[in-house]
Amino acid sequence: MQDRFNRHINYMRISVTDRCNLRCFYCRGVKDFVFIPHEEILSYEEILYLARLALRSGIDRFRLTGGEPLLRKGLSSLISGILAFPGVKDISLTTNGILLEEYLEELKAAGLRRLNVSLDTLDRKKFQQITGVDALERVLKGLRKAQQAGFDPIKVNVVLLRGVNDGEDVERFLALAFELPVHVRFIELMDFSPVGGYFVPATEVIERIQKKYRLEEVDIPGSGPARRHFRIAGMKGSFGFIAPLSHHFCGSCNRLRLTADGKLRTCLFSEKTVDLKKMLRAGAGEEEILETITGALAEKPGSWQESGTGKNRNGLRSIGG
Ligand code: SAM
């Protein structure tokens, strides 16, 4: 599927829930978070139906996210269901890792191999301060077990937070990439939450690391928006930066998003969505829904700045990370 900027749109991020078992202050910022009512959440059958239609329109890579996707019972059945469609090239999961150890066998049996684990610190106390939950050990255990079980690539996503983890944590994550063949990505904080003043530009961290280490630029296949990946001699893994604000990569955006309540979103920053669930539940036919998908794509913004305010105050979890 090409959009009007000739971008090849082949990737759909599907949020399977808006529930989460963490309370990250920069995501769950708003106190009275309004959950999507259960009956409004897409069933697995509806997700599979829409994924199959997305495949027909040229999408061949999927990512499951949330909220916390592993909170949704039977997720592996959705994974094997999507993988069973002819033409699916790739499926991956973005998780906070708390339930990873528990579901690892099932996920592997379902055919999942690619994992993104979100982790903002390697310090136990700080983990609790950021997320509200004392669960660092569980996440690290799940990460290590996934690596031993042959999941690959495993990416570790670290949202940079001024004064919280932009100091010694950076060194500790580099050490993790020495110890394990994981790809650490330092991510700039996006403006989806009411907390302000935590933004750290990726360039600041790169420059600090460059002062201390000799970096070798490496190409990590499928590294998505983290264009630039580096290795320091002796590293088993690598590290990179995702800088949606200071170096946005909208020019090569290849994705559409399906929210947990069935809305198609062509840009993370735009509030403009089309309600595919409403069409589906009203009995719309495949061709009609396909036309709606291509119609929405025709209006996909060229860049996040074009998307208007888009200041979703409900945090990224209500859209799907
Ligand atoms: N629960 C899963 C997880 O933690 O990976 C998937 C959903 S979560 C919303 C996906 C990612 O979005 C996490 O890495 C989280 O840190 C990140 N995130 C949440 N709010 C963000 C923001 N304002 N800017 C950048 N990343 C954000």
py3Dmol code that shows the C-alpha trace and the ligand (Angstrom):
import py3Dmol

protein = """\
ATOM      1  CA  MET A   1       0.000   0.000   0.000  1.00  0.00           C
ATOM      2  CA  GLN A   2       1.533   3.374  -1.011  1.00  0.00           C
ATOM      3  CA  ASP A   3       0.340   6.586   0.488  1.00  0.00           C
ATOM      4  CA  ARG A   4       0.300  10.008  -1.189  1.00  0.00           C
ATOM      5  CA  PHE A   5       3.913  10.573  -0.128  1.00  0.00           C
ATOM      6  CA  ASN A   6       4.886   7.268  -1.764  1.00  0.00           C
ATOM      7  CA  ARG A   7       5.584   5.716   1.598  1.00  0.00           C
ATOM      8  CA  HIS A   8       5.276   1.948   1.611  1.00  0.00           C
ATOM      9  CA  ILE A   9       2.715   1.192   4.353  1.00  0.00           C
ATOM     10  CA  ASN A  10       3.196  -2.438   5.329  1.00  0.00           C
ATOM     11  CA  TYR A  11       2.994  -2.500   9.128  1.00  0.00           C
ATOM     12  CA  MET A  12       0.096  -2.459  11.586  1.00  0.00           C
ATOM     13  CA  ARG A  13       0.376  -1.984  15.338  1.00  0.00           C
ATOM     14  CA  ILE A  14      -2.608  -3.589  17.020  1.00  0.00           C
ATOM     15  CA  SER A  15      -3.436  -2.607  20.597  1.00  0.00           C
ATOM     16  CA  VAL A  16      -5.259  -5.502  22.263  1.00  0.00           C
ATOM     17  CA  THR A  17      -6.140  -3.737  25.535  1.00  0.00           C
ATOM     18  CA  ASP A  18      -5.888  -0.371  27.296  1.00  0.00           C
ATOM     19  CA  ARG A  19      -5.415  -2.049  30.652  1.00  0.00           C
ATOM     20  CA  CYS A  20      -1.934  -2.094  32.094  1.00  0.00           C
ATOM     21  CA  ASN A  21      -0.272  -3.597  35.180  1.00  0.00           C
ATOM     22  CA  LEU A  22       2.117  -0.663  35.535  1.00  0.00           C
ATOM     23  CA  ARG A  23       1.429   2.938  36.486  1.00  0.00           C
ATOM     24  CA  CYS A  24       4.305   4.723  34.729  1.00  0.00           C
ATOM     25  CA  PHE A  25       3.992   8.316  35.854  1.00  0.00           C
ATOM     26  CA  TYR A  26       4.646   9.706  32.355  1.00  0.00           C
ATOM     27  CA  CYS A  27       2.059   7.409  30.730  1.00  0.00           C
ATOM     28  CA  ARG A  28      -0.608   6.784  33.312  1.00  0.00           C
ATOM     29  CA  GLY A  29      -0.280  10.422  34.317  1.00  0.00           C
ATOM     30  CA  VAL A  30      -3.954  11.248  34.434  1.00  0.00           C
ATOM     31  CA  LYS A  31      -5.507  10.059  37.699  1.00  0.00           C
ATOM     32  CA  ASP A  32      -9.007   9.347  36.481  1.00  0.00           C
ATOM     33  CA  PHE A  33      -7.935   7.244  33.522  1.00  0.00           C
ATOM     34  CA  VAL A  34     -11.125   6.293  31.671  1.00  0.00           C
ATOM     35  CA  PHE A  35     -10.911   2.650  30.660  1.00  0.00           C
ATOM     36  CA  ILE A  36     -12.541   1.524  27.412  1.00  0.00           C
ATOM     37  CA  PRO A  37     -15.646  -0.478  28.459  1.00  0.00           C
ATOM     38  CA  HIS A  38     -15.037  -4.204  28.010  1.00  0.00           C
ATOM     39  CA  GLU A  39     -17.763  -4.633  25.364  1.00  0.00           C
ATOM     40  CA  GLU A  40     -16.074  -1.919  23.269  1.00  0.00           C
ATOM     41  CA  ILE A  41     -12.792  -3.819  23.080  1.00  0.00           C
ATOM     42  CA  LEU A  42     -12.328  -5.753  19.827  1.00  0.00           C
ATOM     43  CA  SER A  43     -12.767  -9.512  20.200  1.00  0.00           C
ATOM     44  CA  TYR A  44      -9.982 -11.727  18.845  1.00  0.00           C
ATOM     45  CA  GLU A  45     -12.293 -12.749  16.006  1.00  0.00           C
ATOM     46  CA  GLU A  46     -12.770  -9.076  15.086  1.00  0.00           C
ATOM     47  CA  ILE A  47      -9.017  -8.420  15.301  1.00  0.00           C
ATOM     48  CA  LEU A  48      -8.315 -11.431  13.064  1.00  0.00           C
ATOM     49  CA  TYR A  49     -10.963 -10.282  10.588  1.00  0.00           C
ATOM     50  CA  LEU A  50      -9.452  -6.785  10.379  1.00  0.00           C
ATOM     51  CA  ALA A  51      -5.882  -8.158  10.267  1.00  0.00           C
ATOM     52  CA  ARG A  52      -6.879 -10.329   7.306  1.00  0.00           C
ATOM     53  CA  LEU A  53      -8.361  -7.266   5.575  1.00  0.00           C
ATOM     54  CA  ALA A  54      -5.206  -5.296   6.353  1.00  0.00           C
ATOM     55  CA  LEU A  55      -3.216  -8.110   4.721  1.00  0.00           C
ATOM     56  CA  ARG A  56      -5.370  -7.771   1.614  1.00  0.00           C
ATOM     57  CA  SER A  57      -4.465  -4.079   1.488  1.00  0.00           C
ATOM     58  CA  GLY A  58      -0.725  -4.722   1.654  1.00  0.00           C
ATOM     59  CA  ILE A  59       0.060  -4.834   5.374  1.00  0.00           C
ATOM     60  CA  ASP A  60       2.282  -7.860   6.068  1.00  0.00           C
ATOM     61  CA  ARG A  61       3.884  -7.060   9.428  1.00  0.00           C
ATOM     62  CA  PHE A  62       2.042  -6.804  12.734  1.00  0.00           C
ATOM     63  CA  ARG A  63       2.948  -5.732  16.237  1.00  0.00           C
ATOM     64  CA  LEU A  64       0.774  -6.461  19.284  1.00  0.00           C
ATOM     65  CA  THR A  65       0.808  -3.822  21.982  1.00  0.00           C
ATOM     66  CA  GLY A  66      -1.439  -2.115  24.525  1.00  0.00           C
ATOM     67  CA  GLY A  67      -1.831  -1.168  27.512  1.00  0.00           C
ATOM     68  CA  GLU A  68      -0.074  -4.345  28.506  1.00  0.00           C
ATOM     69  CA  PRO A  69      -0.885  -7.023  25.885  1.00  0.00           C
ATOM     70  CA  LEU A  70       0.095  -9.968  28.106  1.00  0.00           C
ATOM     71  CA  LEU A  71      -2.767  -9.005  30.414  1.00  0.00           C
ATOM     72  CA  ARG A  72      -5.177 -10.189  27.714  1.00  0.00           C
ATOM     73  CA  LYS A  73      -5.995 -13.876  28.165  1.00  0.00           C
ATOM     74  CA  GLY A  74      -5.224 -16.174  25.223  1.00  0.00           C
ATOM     75  CA  LEU A  75      -2.953 -13.729  23.420  1.00  0.00           C
ATOM     76  CA  SER A  76      -0.971 -16.615  21.902  1.00  0.00           C
ATOM     77  CA  SER A  77      -4.096 -17.799  20.085  1.00  0.00           C
ATOM     78  CA  LEU A  78      -4.272 -14.377  18.402  1.00  0.00           C
ATOM     79  CA  ILE A  79      -0.570 -14.641  17.486  1.00  0.00           C
ATOM     80  CA  SER A  80      -0.965 -18.080  15.905  1.00  0.00           C
ATOM     81  CA  GLY A  81      -4.175 -16.893  14.225  1.00  0.00           C
ATOM     82  CA  ILE A  82      -2.398 -13.978  12.551  1.00  0.00           C
ATOM     83  CA  LEU A  83       0.623 -16.114  11.629  1.00  0.00           C
ATOM     84  CA  ALA A  84      -1.723 -18.626   9.992  1.00  0.00           C
ATOM     85  CA  PHE A  85      -2.720 -16.042   7.363  1.00  0.00           C
ATOM     86  CA  PRO A  86      -0.731 -16.580   4.144  1.00  0.00           C
ATOM     87  CA  GLY A  87       1.554 -13.632   3.429  1.00  0.00           C
ATOM     88  CA  VAL A  88       2.257 -12.532   7.022  1.00  0.00           C
ATOM     89  CA  LYS A  89       5.971 -11.746   7.122  1.00  0.00           C
ATOM     90  CA  ASP A  90       6.386 -10.818  10.742  1.00  0.00           C
ATOM     91  CA  ILE A  91       4.694 -10.479  14.103  1.00  0.00           C
ATOM     92  CA  SER A  92       6.187  -8.970  17.219  1.00  0.00           C
ATOM     93  CA  LEU A  93       5.115  -8.072  20.720  1.00  0.00           C
ATOM     94  CA  THR A  94       5.749  -4.958  22.799  1.00  0.00           C
ATOM     95  CA  THR A  95       5.492  -5.704  26.493  1.00  0.00           C
ATOM     96  CA  ASN A  96       6.602  -4.382  29.868  1.00  0.00           C
ATOM     97  CA  GLY A  97       7.914  -7.901  30.549  1.00  0.00           C
ATOM     98  CA  ILE A  98       6.205  -8.491  33.910  1.00  0.00           C
ATOM     99  CA  LEU A  99       4.273 -11.517  32.633  1.00  0.00           C
ATOM    100  CA  LEU A 100       6.883 -12.536  30.051  1.00  0.00           C
ATOM    101  CA  GLU A 101       8.350 -15.474  31.981  1.00  0.00           C
ATOM    102  CA  GLU A 102       4.854 -16.814  32.688  1.00  0.00           C
ATOM    103  CA  TYR A 103       3.791 -16.837  29.023  1.00  0.00           C
ATOM    104  CA  LEU A 104       7.138 -17.473  27.298  1.00  0.00           C
ATOM    105  CA  GLU A 105       6.487 -21.118  26.385  1.00  0.00           C
ATOM    106  CA  GLU A 106       3.048 -20.348  25.002  1.00  0.00           C
ATOM    107  CA  LEU A 107       4.278 -17.344  23.017  1.00  0.00           C
ATOM    108  CA  LYS A 108       7.114 -19.383  21.516  1.00  0.00           C
ATOM    109  CA  ALA A 109       4.792 -22.273  20.662  1.00  0.00           C
ATOM    110  CA  ALA A 110       2.494 -19.774  18.934  1.00  0.00           C
ATOM    111  CA  GLY A 111       5.389 -18.745  16.687  1.00  0.00           C
ATOM    112  CA  LEU A 112       6.429 -15.438  18.242  1.00  0.00           C
ATOM    113  CA  ARG A 113      10.173 -14.676  18.080  1.00  0.00           C
ATOM    114  CA  ARG A 114      10.499 -10.886  18.129  1.00  0.00           C
ATOM    115  CA  LEU A 115      10.116  -8.971  21.361  1.00  0.00           C
ATOM    116  CA  ASN A 116      10.292  -5.362  22.478  1.00  0.00           C
ATOM    117  CA  VAL A 117      10.576  -5.076  26.244  1.00  0.00           C
ATOM    118  CA  SER A 118      10.001  -1.652  27.777  1.00  0.00           C
ATOM    119  CA  LEU A 119      12.322  -0.939  30.657  1.00  0.00           C
ATOM    120  CA  ASP A 120      13.262   2.541  31.869  1.00  0.00           C
ATOM    121  CA  THR A 121      15.774   1.706  34.575  1.00  0.00           C
ATOM    122  CA  LEU A 122      17.874  -1.148  35.930  1.00  0.00           C
ATOM    123  CA  ASP A 123      17.634   0.136  39.471  1.00  0.00           C
ATOM    124  CA  ARG A 124      14.994  -1.625  41.547  1.00  0.00           C
ATOM    125  CA  LYS A 125      13.951   1.393  43.649  1.00  0.00           C
ATOM    126  CA  LYS A 126      13.793   3.674  40.639  1.00  0.00           C
ATOM    127  CA  PHE A 127      11.733   1.079  38.751  1.00  0.00           C
ATOM    128  CA  GLN A 128       9.173   1.269  41.529  1.00  0.00           C
ATOM    129  CA  GLN A 129       9.277   5.089  41.538  1.00  0.00           C
ATOM    130  CA  ILE A 130       8.683   5.240  37.763  1.00  0.00           C
ATOM    131  CA  THR A 131       6.098   2.462  37.441  1.00  0.00           C
ATOM    132  CA  GLY A 132       4.512   2.244  40.894  1.00  0.00           C
ATOM    133  CA  VAL A 133       5.288  -1.489  40.995  1.00  0.00           C
ATOM    134  CA  ASP A 134       8.277  -3.342  42.517  1.00  0.00           C
ATOM    135  CA  ALA A 135       8.821  -5.738  39.620  1.00  0.00           C
ATOM    136  CA  LEU A 136      12.254  -5.123  38.094  1.00  0.00           C
ATOM    137  CA  GLU A 137      13.486  -8.612  38.969  1.00  0.00           C
ATOM    138  CA  ARG A 138      10.510 -10.204  37.204  1.00  0.00           C
ATOM    139  CA  VAL A 139      11.120  -8.188  34.050  1.00  0.00           C
ATOM    140  CA  LEU A 140      14.844  -9.021  33.991  1.00  0.00           C
ATOM    141  CA  LYS A 141      14.112 -12.708  34.601  1.00  0.00           C
ATOM    142  CA  GLY A 142      11.646 -12.722  31.707  1.00  0.00           C
ATOM    143  CA  LEU A 143      14.120 -10.902  29.469  1.00  0.00           C
ATOM    144  CA  ARG A 144      16.929 -13.357  30.225  1.00  0.00           C
ATOM    145  CA  LYS A 145      14.666 -16.397  29.806  1.00  0.00           C
ATOM    146  CA  ALA A 146      13.410 -15.038  26.484  1.00  0.00           C
ATOM    147  CA  GLN A 147      16.977 -14.616  25.300  1.00  0.00           C
ATOM    148  CA  GLN A 148      17.872 -18.176  26.402  1.00  0.00           C
ATOM    149  CA  ALA A 149      14.698 -19.472  24.702  1.00  0.00           C
ATOM    150  CA  GLY A 150      15.911 -18.073  21.384  1.00  0.00           C
ATOM    151  CA  PHE A 151      13.706 -15.008  21.006  1.00  0.00           C
ATOM    152  CA  ASP A 152      15.478 -12.696  18.582  1.00  0.00           C
ATOM    153  CA  PRO A 153      15.694  -9.800  18.122  1.00  0.00           C
ATOM    154  CA  ILE A 154      14.959  -8.624  21.643  1.00  0.00           C
ATOM    155  CA  LYS A 155      14.813  -4.851  21.814  1.00  0.00           C
ATOM    156  CA  VAL A 156      14.861  -3.006  25.119  1.00  0.00           C
ATOM    157  CA  ASN A 157      13.035   0.327  24.946  1.00  0.00           C
ATOM    158  CA  VAL A 158      14.142   2.986  27.432  1.00  0.00           C
ATOM    159  CA  VAL A 159      12.167   6.223  27.530  1.00  0.00           C
ATOM    160  CA  LEU A 160      14.615   8.977  28.473  1.00  0.00           C
ATOM    161  CA  LEU A 161      13.377  10.983  31.488  1.00  0.00           C
ATOM    162  CA  ARG A 162      15.250  14.123  32.576  1.00  0.00           C
ATOM    163  CA  GLY A 163      16.649  13.757  36.072  1.00  0.00           C
ATOM    164  CA  VAL A 164      15.257  10.236  36.406  1.00  0.00           C
ATOM    165  CA  ASN A 165      17.192   7.856  34.136  1.00  0.00           C
ATOM    166  CA  ASP A 166      19.317  10.080  31.909  1.00  0.00           C
ATOM    167  CA  GLY A 167      22.372   9.703  34.128  1.00  0.00           C
ATOM    168  CA  GLU A 168      23.963   6.486  35.401  1.00  0.00           C
ATOM    169  CA  ASP A 169      21.109   4.425  33.959  1.00  0.00           C
ATOM    170  CA  VAL A 170      22.455   5.054  30.469  1.00  0.00           C
ATOM    171  CA  GLU A 171      25.742   3.394  31.450  1.00  0.00           C
ATOM    172  CA  ARG A 172      23.879   0.490  33.011  1.00  0.00           C
ATOM    173  CA  PHE A 173      21.879  -0.086  29.846  1.00  0.00           C
ATOM    174  CA  LEU A 174      25.092  -0.044  27.816  1.00  0.00           C
ATOM    175  CA  ALA A 175      26.402  -2.672  30.226  1.00  0.00           C
ATOM    176  CA  LEU A 176      23.273  -4.731  29.521  1.00  0.00           C
ATOM    177  CA  ALA A 177      24.095  -4.627  25.803  1.00  0.00           C
ATOM    178  CA  PHE A 178      27.585  -5.911  26.671  1.00  0.00           C
ATOM    179  CA  GLU A 179      26.116  -8.745  28.734  1.00  0.00           C
ATOM    180  CA  LEU A 180      23.202  -9.799  26.493  1.00  0.00           C
ATOM    181  CA  PRO A 181      22.642  -9.747  22.706  1.00  0.00           C
ATOM    182  CA  VAL A 182      19.832  -7.208  23.103  1.00  0.00           C
ATOM    183  CA  HIS A 183      19.281  -3.968  21.210  1.00  0.00           C
ATOM    184  CA  VAL A 184      18.799  -1.115  23.650  1.00  0.00           C
ATOM    185  CA  ARG A 185      16.949   1.906  22.215  1.00  0.00           C
ATOM    186  CA  PHE A 186      16.840   5.186  24.046  1.00  0.00           C
ATOM    187  CA  ILE A 187      13.540   6.865  23.183  1.00  0.00           C
ATOM    188  CA  GLU A 188      12.617  10.533  23.471  1.00  0.00           C
ATOM    189  CA  LEU A 189       9.556  11.265  25.602  1.00  0.00           C
ATOM    190  CA  MET A 190       6.593  12.193  23.417  1.00  0.00           C
ATOM    191  CA  ASP A 191       3.972  14.653  24.445  1.00  0.00           C
ATOM    192  CA  PHE A 192       1.199  12.207  25.353  1.00  0.00           C
ATOM    193  CA  SER A 193       1.026  12.805  29.021  1.00  0.00           C
ATOM    194  CA  PRO A 194       0.344  15.692  31.336  1.00  0.00           C
ATOM    195  CA  VAL A 195       3.782  15.482  32.947  1.00  0.00           C
ATOM    196  CA  GLY A 196       6.184  18.049  31.566  1.00  0.00           C
ATOM    197  CA  GLY A 197       9.844  18.866  31.998  1.00  0.00           C
ATOM    198  CA  TYR A 198      11.192  15.334  31.505  1.00  0.00           C
ATOM    199  CA  PHE A 199      12.166  15.589  27.849  1.00  0.00           C
ATOM    200  CA  VAL A 200      15.779  14.725  27.014  1.00  0.00           C
ATOM    201  CA  PRO A 201      16.924  15.175  23.386  1.00  0.00           C
ATOM    202  CA  ALA A 202      18.580  12.007  22.096  1.00  0.00           C
ATOM    203  CA  THR A 203      21.530  14.030  20.762  1.00  0.00           C
ATOM    204  CA  GLU A 204      22.494  14.966  24.317  1.00  0.00           C
ATOM    205  CA  VAL A 205      22.867  11.297  25.260  1.00  0.00           C
ATOM    206  CA  ILE A 206      24.662  10.315  22.053  1.00  0.00           C
ATOM    207  CA  GLU A 207      27.210  13.113  22.527  1.00  0.00           C
ATOM    208  CA  ARG A 208      27.815  12.072  26.128  1.00  0.00           C
ATOM    209  CA  ILE A 209      28.409   8.442  25.092  1.00  0.00           C
ATOM    210  CA  GLN A 210      30.616   9.480  22.152  1.00  0.00           C
ATOM    211  CA  LYS A 211      32.851  11.427  24.530  1.00  0.00           C
ATOM    212  CA  LYS A 212      33.516   8.274  26.500  1.00  0.00           C
ATOM    213  CA  TYR A 213      33.468   5.442  23.923  1.00  0.00           C
ATOM    214  CA  ARG A 214      34.467   4.792  20.341  1.00  0.00           C
ATOM    215  CA  LEU A 215      31.228   3.938  18.580  1.00  0.00           C
ATOM    216  CA  GLU A 216      30.849   1.760  15.540  1.00  0.00           C
ATOM    217  CA  GLU A 217      27.665   2.405  13.575  1.00  0.00           C
ATOM    218  CA  VAL A 218      25.845  -0.866  12.801  1.00  0.00           C
ATOM    219  CA  ASP A 219      22.874  -1.816  10.703  1.00  0.00           C
ATOM    220  CA  ILE A 220      20.235  -3.732  12.657  1.00  0.00           C
ATOM    221  CA  PRO A 221      17.752  -5.312  10.206  1.00  0.00           C
ATOM    222  CA  GLY A 222      14.162  -4.338  10.960  1.00  0.00           C
ATOM    223  CA  SER A 223      15.310  -1.745  13.428  1.00  0.00           C
ATOM    224  CA  GLY A 224      12.280   0.369  12.642  1.00  0.00           C
ATOM    225  CA  PRO A 225      12.517   4.036  13.469  1.00  0.00           C
ATOM    226  CA  ALA A 226      15.729   3.637  15.444  1.00  0.00           C
ATOM    227  CA  ARG A 227      17.728   4.555  12.363  1.00  0.00           C
ATOM    228  CA  ARG A 228      20.999   4.839  14.065  1.00  0.00           C
ATOM    229  CA  HIS A 229      22.366   1.825  15.955  1.00  0.00           C
ATOM    230  CA  PHE A 230      25.792   1.616  17.500  1.00  0.00           C
ATOM    231  CA  ARG A 231      28.092  -0.957  18.996  1.00  0.00           C
ATOM    232  CA  ILE A 232      31.036  -0.481  21.344  1.00  0.00           C
ATOM    233  CA  ALA A 233      33.815  -3.033  20.889  1.00  0.00           C
ATOM    234  CA  GLY A 234      32.979  -6.132  22.934  1.00  0.00           C
ATOM    235  CA  MET A 235      29.211  -5.541  23.012  1.00  0.00           C
ATOM    236  CA  LYS A 236      27.033  -8.611  22.386  1.00  0.00           C
ATOM    237  CA  GLY A 237      24.078  -6.394  21.550  1.00  0.00           C
ATOM    238  CA  SER A 238      23.817  -2.821  20.345  1.00  0.00           C
ATOM    239  CA  PHE A 239      22.160   0.456  21.239  1.00  0.00           C
ATOM    240  CA  GLY A 240      20.248   3.041  19.289  1.00  0.00           C
ATOM    241  CA  PHE A 241      18.021   6.099  19.557  1.00  0.00           C
ATOM    242  CA  ILE A 242      14.424   6.777  18.625  1.00  0.00           C
ATOM    243  CA  ALA A 243      13.951  10.510  18.441  1.00  0.00           C
ATOM    244  CA  PRO A 244      10.433  11.173  17.167  1.00  0.00           C
ATOM    245  CA  LEU A 245      10.595  14.814  18.107  1.00  0.00           C
ATOM    246  CA  SER A 246      14.135  15.943  17.408  1.00  0.00           C
ATOM    247  CA  HIS A 247      14.781  13.731  14.380  1.00  0.00           C
ATOM    248  CA  HIS A 248      11.402  12.522  13.303  1.00  0.00           C
ATOM    249  CA  PHE A 249      11.204   9.714  10.810  1.00  0.00           C
ATOM    250  CA  CYS A 250       7.781  10.532   9.412  1.00  0.00           C
ATOM    251  CA  GLY A 251       9.260  10.506   5.899  1.00  0.00           C
ATOM    252  CA  SER A 252       9.726   6.767   6.173  1.00  0.00           C
ATOM    253  CA  CYS A 253       6.657   5.992   8.300  1.00  0.00           C
ATOM    254  CA  ASN A 254       5.299   2.613   7.264  1.00  0.00           C
ATOM    255  CA  ARG A 255       2.577   2.065   9.845  1.00  0.00           C
ATOM    256  CA  LEU A 256      -1.077   2.169  10.680  1.00  0.00           C
ATOM    257  CA  ARG A 257      -2.506   1.601  14.147  1.00  0.00           C
ATOM    258  CA  LEU A 258      -5.595  -0.231  15.274  1.00  0.00           C
ATOM    259  CA  THR A 259      -6.695   0.858  18.757  1.00  0.00           C
ATOM    260  CA  ALA A 260      -8.096  -1.631  21.273  1.00  0.00           C
ATOM    261  CA  ASP A 261     -11.617  -0.319  20.579  1.00  0.00           C
ATOM    262  CA  GLY A 262     -11.284  -0.814  16.835  1.00  0.00           C
ATOM    263  CA  LYS A 263     -10.371   2.626  15.541  1.00  0.00           C
ATOM    264  CA  LEU A 264      -7.881   2.917  12.687  1.00  0.00           C
ATOM    265  CA  ARG A 265      -5.284   5.614  13.297  1.00  0.00           C
ATOM    266  CA  THR A 266      -2.971   6.621  10.471  1.00  0.00           C
ATOM    267  CA  CYS A 267      -0.722   8.784  12.653  1.00  0.00           C
ATOM    268  CA  LEU A 268       0.227   8.428  16.312  1.00  0.00           C
ATOM    269  CA  PHE A 269      -0.114  12.170  16.801  1.00  0.00           C
ATOM    270  CA  SER A 270      -3.383  12.707  14.992  1.00  0.00           C
ATOM    271  CA  GLU A 271      -6.746  12.396  16.744  1.00  0.00           C
ATOM    272  CA  LYS A 272      -8.334  11.581  13.381  1.00  0.00           C
ATOM    273  CA  THR A 273      -9.513   7.962  13.377  1.00  0.00           C
ATOM    274  CA  VAL A 274     -12.016   5.822  11.480  1.00  0.00           C
ATOM    275  CA  ASP A 275     -14.178   3.483  13.519  1.00  0.00           C
ATOM    276  CA  LEU A 276     -13.744   0.083  11.829  1.00  0.00           C
ATOM    277  CA  LYS A 277     -15.398  -1.725  14.735  1.00  0.00           C
ATOM    278  CA  LYS A 278     -18.615   0.290  14.272  1.00  0.00           C
ATOM    279  CA  MET A 279     -18.664  -0.642  10.564  1.00  0.00           C
ATOM    280  CA  LEU A 280     -17.913  -4.273  11.340  1.00  0.00           C
ATOM    281  CA  ARG A 281     -20.619  -4.550  13.995  1.00  0.00           C
ATOM    282  CA  ALA A 282     -23.088  -2.767  11.691  1.00  0.00           C
ATOM    283  CA  GLY A 283     -22.556  -5.541   9.126  1.00  0.00           C
ATOM    284  CA  ALA A 284     -20.416  -3.625   6.606  1.00  0.00           C
ATOM    285  CA  GLY A 285     -18.924  -5.879   3.937  1.00  0.00           C
ATOM    286  CA  GLU A 286     -15.226  -6.522   3.326  1.00  0.00           C
ATOM    287  CA  GLU A 287     -14.996  -4.235   0.287  1.00  0.00           C
ATOM    288  CA  GLU A 288     -16.615  -1.362   2.191  1.00  0.00           C
ATOM    289  CA  ILE A 289     -14.167  -1.709   5.072  1.00  0.00           C
ATOM    290  CA  LEU A 290     -11.242  -2.063   2.669  1.00  0.00           C
ATOM    291  CA  GLU A 291     -12.303   1.144   0.941  1.00  0.00           C
ATOM    292  CA  THR A 292     -12.435   2.887   4.313  1.00  0.00           C
ATOM    293  CA  ILE A 293      -8.894   1.702   5.133  1.00  0.00           C
ATOM    294  CA  THR A 294      -7.535   2.982   1.807  1.00  0.00           C
ATOM    295  CA  GLY A 295      -9.557   6.175   2.191  1.00  0.00           C
ATOM    296  CA  ALA A 296      -8.054   6.805   5.632  1.00  0.00           C
ATOM    297  CA  LEU A 297      -4.603   6.090   4.265  1.00  0.00           C
ATOM    298  CA  ALA A 298      -5.111   8.720   1.564  1.00  0.00           C
ATOM    299  CA  GLU A 299      -5.298  11.264   4.389  1.00  0.00           C
ATOM    300  CA  LYS A 300      -2.334   9.970   6.389  1.00  0.00           C
ATOM    301  CA  PRO A 301      -0.430  13.105   7.460  1.00  0.00           C
ATOM    302  CA  GLY A 302       3.040  13.690   6.012  1.00  0.00           C
ATOM    303  CA  SER A 303       4.494  14.356   9.436  1.00  0.00           C
ATOM    304  CA  TRP A 304       3.531  14.579  13.080  1.00  0.00           C
ATOM    305  CA  GLN A 305       3.578  18.394  12.979  1.00  0.00           C
ATOM    306  CA  GLU A 306       0.804  18.265  10.370  1.00  0.00           C
ATOM    307  CA  SER A 307      -1.343  16.254  12.713  1.00  0.00           C
ATOM    308  CA  GLY A 308      -2.544  19.260  14.599  1.00  0.00           C
ATOM    309  CA  THR A 309      -2.502  19.298  18.355  1.00  0.00           C
ATOM    310  CA  GLY A 310      -3.153  15.625  18.983  1.00  0.00           C
ATOM    311  CA  LYS A 311      -2.409  16.196  22.613  1.00  0.00           C
ATOM    312  CA  ASN A 312      -3.901  12.981  23.807  1.00  0.00           C
ATOM    313  CA  ARG A 313      -3.967  13.378  27.542  1.00  0.00           C
ATOM    314  CA  ASN A 314      -4.943   9.839  28.170  1.00  0.00           C
ATOM    315  CA  GLY A 315      -1.419   8.645  27.639  1.00  0.00           C
ATOM    316  CA  LEU A 316      -0.006   6.395  24.966  1.00  0.00           C
ATOM    317  CA  ARG A 317      -1.707   3.368  26.491  1.00  0.00           C
ATOM    318  CA  SER A 318      -5.125   4.547  25.281  1.00  0.00           C
ATOM    319  CA  ILE A 319      -3.825   4.590  21.701  1.00  0.00           C
ATOM    320  CA  GLY A 320      -1.476   1.657  21.871  1.00  0.00           C
ATOM    321  CA  GLY A 321       2.253   2.128  22.291  1.00  0.00           C
TER     322      GLY A 321
END
"""
ligand_1 = """\
27
SAM
N 2.772 -2.195 27.993
C 3.620 -2.367 26.854
C 5.013 -1.827 27.138
O 5.235 -1.331 28.226
O 5.858 -1.948 26.250
C 3.059 -1.739 25.581
C 2.360 -0.387 25.696
S 3.345 0.948 26.261
C 2.309 2.336 25.983
C 4.499 1.039 24.925
C 5.657 1.932 25.165
O 5.233 3.282 25.147
C 6.413 1.735 26.472
O 7.786 1.554 26.151
C 6.255 3.081 27.172
O 7.401 3.401 27.917
C 6.124 3.993 25.989
N 5.532 5.298 26.290
C 4.446 5.578 27.032
N 4.236 6.902 27.058
C 5.217 7.459 26.300
C 5.556 8.780 25.929
N 4.834 9.847 26.361
N 6.630 8.981 25.134
C 7.375 7.938 24.709
N 7.108 6.650 25.015
C 6.040 6.440 25.807
"""
view = py3Dmol.view(width=600, height=400)
view.addModel(protein, "pdb")
view.setStyle({"model": 0}, {"cartoon": {"style": "trace"}})
view.addModel(ligand_1, "xyz")
view.setStyle({"model": 1}, {"stick": {}})
view.zoomTo()
view.show()
